[in-house]
Amino acid sequence: MAASSGNAILAATLRHMAESGRIPHAMLLHENDGGGAFPLLLDFLDEVYGHNPRVKKLIHPDIHFVFPVAGPDKPVSAQFIGKFRELLLENPYFFENELYAAIGIEGKQSNISVHEARSILDRLSLSAVEGGWRTVVLYLPEKMNQQAANSLLKMVEEPPEKTLFLMVTHAPEKVLTTISSRCLFLRVLPLTREETLAAHPRQGGELTVLADLFHDLMDSLVRKDLLGALETGEAVAALDSREKQKSFCRFAGEGLRNVFLLQQGLSELGDIPEDEKAFYGDLAGKLRKNFPRQGLAALDRALLLLERNVNQKILFTELVDRLYTCIQ
């Protein structure tokens, strides 16, 4: 489970933390969907737990995995942990929608509930089985509601000795500030095109489709070609699942974040692949500086409506109309 080539410095930093014993009690790793935070975290935990083979088998009793779930009767992650382990062992670069498909909640509105938070607190109230570190690996803390965050806040802020929170987010700006402000923020740089194809052989074509749709949409918007933009919106609506449509919205959101950073002169904080720099540079020069913020709001609204099963054709027609209005 080697880290991607672009994250060698981050991997070395994590390894030094583990070797020195100077480990922050809470860390927030920002990855692109399917971008490689888990290989880094598992290598880090392998060091922290003294190369115990159960770490990479995902069965160490003092490492607890938490992720968004859905269903009746107040479900928690522990009920789905077998499927989660299978997915992570098969491909630690999995996509968010692959998790939902694996645990059987695809198309449902998932979250990290207060019941999950209480389950975490119950587990951390017990002594470590092996007398060392206790770790919570929390995938997608942006799915945590306010009540859950409030329940965990004191534990994250002032954890007992040798208690570690490791969080993986796709949208750090959506993580409740009460939680994110207590964490060391680390950026996981995206995979190169070659690494993406190697990590996602089945989804490589899908990623290319999403990139092409985003390029087509932005090209039409910049040219103020409403008909062309609407045609792209129809193509997104025609994708064969809501999860793929959500993936497009998240992909487009990452693209607009890159445009924003370029416009602010913060290109060093971005994660633009070399072969995409000309495209994003052109967008940054042609778009008004408030467009990325307005565009992200429109994409967030589209994601919310997808969760509520709004008709996709109407939804993406409205999205295009909102983006076109923002660009005028």
C-alpha positions, 0 to 999 in steps of 0.5 A: 500500500505504497503512498503516491509519488506526490506524497513522499514528503507527507509520508516521511512527515508521518513516519517521523511523527510515529518514530519520534512519538510526537504525535498530534492527538487529532489529524485531518487529512484532505484527499480527493475522492479515491485519492490515497489517504488510507495507504498513508494512514495505514503505513503511519499506524503500522509504525505507531503500533510497532509493525503489528501485522493486525494493523494492515489486516484491519483487525487490530482491537485498538483501531476503530473505523468509523464511516457514514451509514444509513438505515433504520434502527439507528445503525452504526459503522460496527454493523458494516465493518466486515464489508468495509474491511473487504473494500479497504483491503481490496483497494485502499484508494476506493471511491466514496460511492464504492463504500456505499455500494459495498455496505448496501446503502447506495442512493440513501442519505448517509451520515455520522449520527449522534448514536455513532458518536456515543458508540465511539465514546463507549469504545474509548471509555475502555482501556486499550486491549494491548495497553498502547494507543487507541485510534479512531479512523473517521472517514468523511467527518463532513457527514457528521451532524452537529449533535454528533460533533458536540458529543465528540468535541471534548474527547477530540479536544482533550483526549485521554493519553495515547488516544488518536483521531485520524480523519479523512475528508473530501470537503474540509470546508464542510467539516464543522469548525468545532472539530476541524479547529482541533485537528492538524490539517494535512493535504494529500496530493492527488494521484498522477494520471498514471497512478489513477489508472493503476489504482482505479482500473475499472473507473479510469474511463469514468474519471475521464468522462467526468473530466470531459464533462467538466471541460465541456461545461466550463468551455460553454460557460466561458463562451456564454454558450447557454445551449452548449452548457445545457447539452452538457447538463443533459449529459450529466443527467444521463449518467447511469446512476445518482452516485456518478452524478454526485461524483461529477458534482464533487469533481467539478467542485475540486475544479472550482477550488483550483480556479479559486486558488489560482485567482488568489495567487495561491497556486502552490496550495493547489493540486493541478496535474501538469497536463491540466495547468493550461486549462485551469490557468485559462479559466482563472484568467477569464472567470470573475473572482466571485464565480468559484464561490458562487459555483461551489454553492450551486454544486452543493445545492445540486448534491443536496437535491440529488440526496433528496431524489429530485428529478435529475434532468430538472436538477442539472438544468437548474444547475446550468442555469445558476452557473450561467447566471453567475458568469454574466 
